[in-house]
């Protein structure tokens, strides 16, 4: 098999930097654990050709079957839906890798892809907005160590009834946890239980109810991340009551307007759908890329879809946008009292 499904692009002919090899090997061997007997679907676009080339070079070393697709060779961007050739190929694959720079209004196409992943219980690496910088930073993490820490965090949050978090920038939130909603870890070690972002490193759930203030002095997600980058100088302040956004404030009025519009796309776009703790201790700074930055040690939340097929939350949304803060203090509360697990952005527990 091992084909480049494209009339114009041959990834084997694309040169890539030597420094990409470690991250690509991590993706294929450590995180996805691809076997020679398996088939892989690789999805890239024109902006990620060198990264995809490094990945397929590692797949060749494994000697597995694979097909690769470049989006622009199949459909105009932004996509109105995931190309049928890709979806059809995934139906016979064990593993899929999505390494693409997103464009506005393409979330539905990604949901079509992950619907196949979820239905077929594929191991899927979601490398949305992957960049050379991420390949040589977050993708070089020791994912086995990240997995051990993630499991330690997971064990504690599953026993907690609430999370309280603060930051120097002004975040002060409390999340009541619903025992009927599941916690997951996506540590970079990807299984059939839940597809994962790469680089990995987080534990997440759908919260029962969140109240308070979340100050985004890191980044916002989706296509707004590339547009506005790091927000330390102009943080976005989000007021939350009973899990819904009540108001937002930012000196950058364009960001304030766009974020408000995005989070009011449908009836649940303003609802906290995800509550997560980043656990990638290999990520030392926020760089303005949500793919890596949401794994930065601390808390991030997302408004919109709660990934109900996994978490158990019974509601849906057509949108999902993450927001990241910095320098968290985190306490977990439960039947045995309260425990601080992070101080000034540093974990107080070990894996």
C-alpha positions as CSV (number, residue, x, y, z in Angstrom):
1,X,0.0,0.0,0.0
2,X,2.1,3.0,1.2
3,X,0.7,5.5,-1.2
4,X,0.5,9.3,-1.4
5,X,-3.1,9.9,-2.3
6,X,-2.4,13.0,-4.3
7,X,-2.0,14.0,-7.9
8,X,0.5,16.7,-7.0
9,X,2.3,15.9,-3.7
10,X,4.8,13.1,-2.9
11,X,5.8,13.4,0.7
12,X,8.7,11.1,0.1
13,X,10.2,13.8,-2.1
14,X,9.8,16.5,0.6
15,X,12.9,17.3,2.5
16,X,12.6,17.9,6.2
17,X,14.9,19.1,9.0
18,X,16.9,16.5,10.9
19,X,15.6,18.0,14.1
20,X,12.1,16.8,13.3
21,X,13.1,13.1,13.5
22,X,12.8,12.8,17.3
23,X,9.3,14.3,17.4
24,X,8.1,12.2,14.5
25,X,9.6,9.0,16.1
26,X,7.8,9.9,19.3
27,X,4.5,10.2,17.4
28,X,4.8,7.0,15.6
29,X,6.6,4.7,18.0
30,X,6.1,6.1,21.5
31,X,2.7,7.7,21.3
32,X,0.8,5.6,18.7
33,X,2.9,2.4,19.0
34,X,2.3,1.6,15.3
35,X,2.9,-2.0,14.5
36,X,4.1,-3.5,11.1
37,X,0.8,-5.3,10.7
38,X,-1.3,-2.1,10.9
39,X,-2.5,0.5,8.4
40,X,-2.3,4.2,9.0
41,X,-4.1,7.2,7.4
42,X,-2.0,10.4,7.3
43,X,-3.7,13.7,6.7
44,X,-1.7,16.8,6.0
45,X,-2.0,20.1,4.2
46,X,0.3,22.4,2.2
47,X,1.6,24.1,5.3
48,X,2.6,20.9,7.1
49,X,4.4,19.0,4.3
50,X,7.8,18.8,6.0
51,X,6.2,17.6,9.2
52,X,4.1,15.0,7.4
53,X,7.2,13.9,5.5
54,X,9.1,13.3,8.7
55,X,6.1,11.2,10.0
56,X,5.8,9.0,6.9
57,X,9.6,8.4,7.0
58,X,9.1,7.0,10.5
59,X,6.1,4.9,9.3
60,X,8.4,3.5,6.6
61,X,10.9,2.5,9.3
62,X,8.1,0.6,11.0
63,X,7.3,-1.1,7.7
64,X,3.5,-0.6,8.1
65,X,1.0,0.1,5.4
66,X,-0.1,3.7,5.1
67,X,-1.9,6.2,2.8
68,X,-1.2,9.9,2.9
69,X,-3.5,12.8,1.8
70,X,-2.8,16.5,1.3
71,X,-6.1,18.4,1.8
72,X,-5.6,21.0,-0.9
73,X,-5.1,18.2,-3.5
74,X,-8.6,17.0,-2.7
75,X,-10.8,20.0,-1.8
76,X,-10.6,23.8,-1.6
77,X,-10.0,25.3,1.8
78,X,-11.6,26.1,4.1
79,X,-13.2,22.7,4.0
80,X,-17.0,22.3,4.1
81,X,-16.6,18.7,5.0
82,X,-13.8,16.1,5.3
83,X,-13.1,14.7,1.8
84,X,-14.7,11.4,1.2
85,X,-11.5,9.8,0.0
86,X,-10.0,10.4,3.5
87,X,-13.1,9.1,5.3
88,X,-13.2,6.0,3.1
89,X,-9.5,5.3,3.7
90,X,-10.0,5.6,7.5
91,X,-12.6,2.8,7.4
92,X,-9.8,0.3,6.8
93,X,-7.1,1.9,9.0
94,X,-6.1,1.1,12.6
95,X,-4.4,4.5,13.1
96,X,-4.9,8.0,11.8
97,X,-2.7,11.1,12.1
98,X,-4.1,14.6,11.4
99,X,-1.3,17.1,11.0
100,X,-3.0,20.3,9.6
101,X,-3.2,24.0,10.1
102,X,-6.9,24.7,10.7
103,X,-8.8,27.4,8.9
104,X,-12.0,29.2,10.1
105,X,-15.2,27.2,10.1
106,X,-13.6,23.8,9.6
107,X,-14.6,22.3,12.9
108,X,-17.4,20.3,11.3
109,X,-15.0,18.6,9.0
110,X,-12.8,17.5,11.9
111,X,-15.8,16.2,13.7
112,X,-16.7,14.1,10.7
113,X,-13.2,12.6,10.9
114,X,-13.3,12.0,14.7
115,X,-16.7,10.4,14.3
116,X,-15.0,7.7,12.3
117,X,-12.2,7.4,14.8
118,X,-14.7,7.0,17.7
119,X,-16.9,4.6,15.9
120,X,-14.1,2.3,14.9
121,X,-12.0,2.8,18.1
122,X,-9.0,3.9,16.1
123,X,-5.8,5.3,17.7
124,X,-5.8,8.8,16.4
125,X,-3.1,11.6,16.8
126,X,-4.8,15.0,16.5
127,X,-1.9,17.4,15.6
128,X,-4.0,20.5,14.8
129,X,-1.9,23.6,14.0
130,X,1.4,21.6,14.4
131,X,4.4,23.8,13.6
132,X,8.2,23.3,13.4
133,X,8.4,25.0,16.8
134,X,6.1,22.4,18.4
135,X,7.9,19.5,16.6
136,X,11.2,20.5,18.4
137,X,9.7,21.4,21.7
138,X,6.5,19.7,22.9
139,X,6.9,16.7,20.6
140,X,10.3,16.0,22.1
141,X,8.9,15.5,25.6
142,X,9.4,12.2,27.6
143,X,5.8,11.0,27.1
144,X,6.3,8.0,29.4
145,X,7.1,10.5,32.2
146,X,4.2,12.7,31.2
147,X,2.0,9.6,31.3
148,X,3.1,8.7,34.8
149,X,2.3,12.3,36.1
150,X,-1.0,12.3,34.2
151,X,-2.0,9.1,35.9
152,X,-1.2,10.5,39.3
153,X,-3.3,13.6,38.6
154,X,-6.1,11.4,37.2
155,X,-6.2,9.3,40.3
156,X,-6.6,12.4,42.5
157,X,-9.2,14.3,40.4
158,X,-11.3,11.2,40.1
159,X,-11.6,11.2,43.9
160,X,-12.3,15.0,44.1
161,X,-15.7,16.7,44.3
162,X,-14.4,20.1,43.3
163,X,-11.4,22.0,41.9
164,X,-10.5,25.5,43.1
165,X,-7.9,27.5,41.1
166,X,-6.3,31.0,41.2
167,X,-3.6,32.9,39.3
168,X,-1.7,36.1,39.9
169,X,-3.5,37.6,36.9
170,X,-6.9,37.3,38.6
171,X,-8.3,33.9,37.8
172,X,-10.5,32.6,40.7
173,X,-12.7,29.7,39.7
174,X,-14.4,26.8,41.4
175,X,-15.5,23.8,39.4
176,X,-18.0,21.4,41.0
177,X,-17.4,17.9,39.5
178,X,-20.2,15.7,38.4
179,X,-19.5,12.1,39.5
180,X,-21.5,10.9,36.4
181,X,-19.0,12.5,34.0
182,X,-15.8,10.7,33.3
183,X,-12.2,12.0,33.6
184,X,-9.7,11.1,30.9
185,X,-6.0,11.5,30.4
186,X,-4.5,12.2,27.0
187,X,-0.9,12.0,28.0
188,X,0.5,11.4,24.6
189,X,0.3,7.7,24.9
190,X,-2.7,7.1,22.7
191,X,-5.1,4.2,23.0
192,X,-8.4,3.1,21.5
193,X,-10.2,4.5,24.5
194,X,-9.8,8.1,23.5
195,X,-8.0,9.7,20.6
196,X,-5.5,12.3,21.7
197,X,-3.8,15.5,20.7
198,X,-0.1,15.5,20.1
199,X,1.9,16.7,21.8
200,X,-0.2,15.2,24.7
201,X,-0.3,15.9,28.4
202,X,-3.7,16.7,30.0
203,X,-6.4,15.3,32.2
204,X,-9.9,16.5,31.3
205,X,-13.6,16.1,32.0
206,X,-16.9,17.9,31.5
207,X,-17.5,19.9,34.7
208,X,-20.7,19.8,36.6
209,X,-20.7,23.6,37.2
210,X,-18.1,26.3,37.0
211,X,-18.3,29.7,38.7
212,X,-15.9,32.6,38.9
213,X,-13.5,34.5,36.8
214,X,-11.0,33.1,34.3
215,X,-8.3,35.4,33.1
216,X,-6.8,34.3,29.8
217,X,-3.2,35.5,29.9
218,X,-2.0,32.6,27.8
219,X,-3.9,31.9,24.6
220,X,-7.3,31.3,23.1
221,X,-8.0,28.4,20.8
222,X,-9.1,27.5,17.3
223,X,-8.3,30.0,14.5
224,X,-8.3,32.9,17.0
225,X,-5.0,31.5,18.4
226,X,-3.1,32.2,15.2
227,X,-4.8,35.6,14.9
228,X,-4.1,36.9,18.4
229,X,-1.2,34.9,19.8
230,X,0.1,35.4,23.3
231,X,-2.3,37.4,25.5
232,X,-0.1,38.3,28.5
233,X,0.0,42.0,27.5
234,X,-3.8,42.1,26.7
235,X,-5.5,39.3,28.7
236,X,-9.1,38.3,28.1
237,X,-11.2,38.2,31.3
238,X,-14.2,35.8,31.2
239,X,-16.9,36.0,33.9
240,X,-18.7,32.6,34.4
241,X,-21.8,31.9,36.3
242,X,-23.5,28.5,36.5
243,X,-21.3,27.2,33.7
244,X,-22.2,30.1,31.3
245,X,-20.3,33.1,30.1
246,X,-21.9,36.2,31.5
247,X,-19.4,38.8,30.2
248,X,-16.0,39.2,28.7
249,X,-13.5,42.1,28.9
250,X,-10.3,42.8,27.0
251,X,-8.3,45.9,26.0
252,X,-8.2,44.4,22.5
253,X,-11.8,45.0,21.5
254,X,-11.5,43.0,18.3
255,X,-10.6,39.9,20.2
256,X,-13.3,40.6,22.7
257,X,-15.9,40.9,19.9
258,X,-14.6,37.8,18.0
259,X,-14.5,35.7,21.2
260,X,-18.0,36.7,22.2
261,X,-19.3,36.0,18.7
262,X,-17.6,32.5,18.6
263,X,-19.0,31.6,22.0
264,X,-22.5,32.6,21.0
265,X,-22.7,30.5,17.8
266,X,-25.3,28.2,19.2
267,X,-27.3,27.7,22.4
268,X,-24.4,25.9,24.2
269,X,-21.3,27.7,22.7
270,X,-21.0,29.8,25.9
271,X,-21.2,26.8,28.2
272,X,-18.1,25.3,29.9
273,X,-17.8,21.9,28.1
274,X,-14.3,21.0,29.2
275,X,-12.3,21.4,32.4
276,X,-8.7,20.3,32.1
277,X,-5.3,20.2,33.8
278,X,-2.2,20.3,31.6
279,X,0.5,17.8,32.5
280,X,3.2,18.1,29.8
281,X,6.2,18.8,32.0
282,X,8.3,19.0,28.9
283,X,6.6,22.2,27.9
284,X,8.4,25.1,29.6
285,X,6.6,28.1,28.1
286,X,3.5,29.2,26.3
287,X,4.3,29.9,22.6
288,X,1.0,31.1,21.1
289,X,-0.1,27.7,19.7
290,X,-3.1,26.0,21.4
291,X,-2.0,22.5,20.3
292,X,1.0,22.8,22.7
293,X,-0.1,25.5,25.0
294,X,-3.1,23.7,26.4
295,X,-0.7,21.0,27.6
296,X,1.3,23.6,29.6
297,X,1.1,22.7,33.3
298,X,-1.9,24.5,34.7
299,X,-5.6,24.7,34.0
300,X,-7.4,25.3,30.7
301,X,-11.1,25.2,30.1
302,X,-13.1,25.1,26.9
303,X,-16.5,26.5,26.0
304,X,-18.8,24.5,23.7
305,X,-19.0,20.8,23.0
306,X,-18.2,18.6,26.1
307,X,-17.1,15.5,24.1
308,X,-20.1,13.8,25.5
309,X,-19.4,10.5,23.8
310,X,-16.5,10.1,26.2
311,X,-17.2,12.3,29.2
312,X,-20.9,11.3,29.4
313,X,-22.2,14.9,29.3
314,X,-25.6,14.8,27.7
315,X,-25.5,18.0,25.7
316,X,-23.8,19.1,22.5
317,X,-22.5,22.2,20.7
318,X,-21.2,22.8,17.2
319,X,-18.2,24.8,18.6
320,X,-15.4,24.2,21.1
321,X,-12.8,26.8,22.0
322,X,-10.1,26.4,24.6
323,X,-8.6,29.2,26.8
324,X,-5.3,28.9,28.7
325,X,-4.1,30.8,31.8
326,X,-0.7,30.9,33.5
327,X,1.0,30.3,36.9
328,X,-1.9,28.4,38.5
329,X,-2.5,27.4,42.1
330,X,-4.8,24.4,42.2
331,X,-6.6,22.7,45.1
332,X,-8.7,19.6,45.0
333,X,-11.5,19.1,47.5
334,X,-13.3,15.9,48.6
335,X,-14.4,13.8,51.4
336,X,-10.9,13.8,53.0
337,X,-10.5,17.5,52.8
338,X,-8.6,19.8,50.5
339,X,-5.2,19.2,48.9
340,X,-3.0,21.6,46.9
341,X,-1.5,19.9,43.8
342,X,0.0,22.9,42.1
343,X,1.7,26.1,43.4
344,X,2.8,28.9,41.1
345,X,2.5,26.6,38.0
346,X,4.6,23.8,39.5
347,X,3.1,20.4,40.4
348,X,3.4,19.4,44.1
349,X,2.8,15.7,43.2
350,X,5.0,13.2,41.3
351,X,4.2,10.4,38.8
